[in-house]
Amino acid sequence: MASTAAVPFWRSAGMTYITYSNICANLVRNCLKEPFKSEAIGREKVHFSVSKWVDGKPQKPTIRSDTPEV
């Protein structure tokens, strides 16, 4: 029996919630006036580290800096 519950529009458009929220955040940042716009765009940069695991032990982590793609 199929459910008749409402589906969020972002899900029916084939997006994940994270993708939807990233698009919304990007739109809000682009609507800001200077100097707030350049400050907000500067904060969207993401920093994280990636470690390979070999024989149950972490190897030296690699530090990455990426900006989200929208």
N, C-alpha and C positions, 0 to 999 in steps of 0.2 A: 504494500500500500504506500503510495507516494505521499510525502508530506506537503501540506498546502501552506506551510509557514512562509512568511515573507523572507526574501533573501536580500541582504544588503546590496545596494547598487554597485559597489566596488567589486563584490564577489561575482555578480552577474556580468560585469564587464571583463571578467577574467583576471582581475588583479588580486594581489594579496593586500592585507591591511597595511603592511609596512610600505609597499609601493604607493598605495593611496595616501598614506600620511606623509611620505616624502614629497609627493607632488603638491599636496596642500601646503606643506612647510615652505617649499620653494616658491610657490605663488605668494605667500605672505611676505617672505623676505624680499621678493622683487617689487612688492607694493610699497615698501617703506621708503621714506625720504632720507636723503643724506643728512647727517653722517651715520644714522642708524642702519641704513642699508648696507654700507661697506663693513660695519662692525658685525652685523648678523651674518653676512656672507663669509666673513673671516672665521666665524665660529662654526661653520658647517663642516670644516675639515675634520676627518676622522683619523685617529691614530690607534693602531692595534699591533699586537705581536703574534707571530705564528711560530709554533714549535713542532718539529717532527719528533715522533716517538719511536725509538728503536729498542727492542728487548725490554719494554716497560719503563724506559728512562727517557726523559725529555732531552733533546739535543739543544744546541745553542739557538735561542729564539731570533727570528728575523723581524725587525721593526718595520712596519708599513705605515704609510700615510696616504690615504685615498680620500677623494671627495665623492660624495654620493652621486650616482647618475640618475637623472630623472628624465 
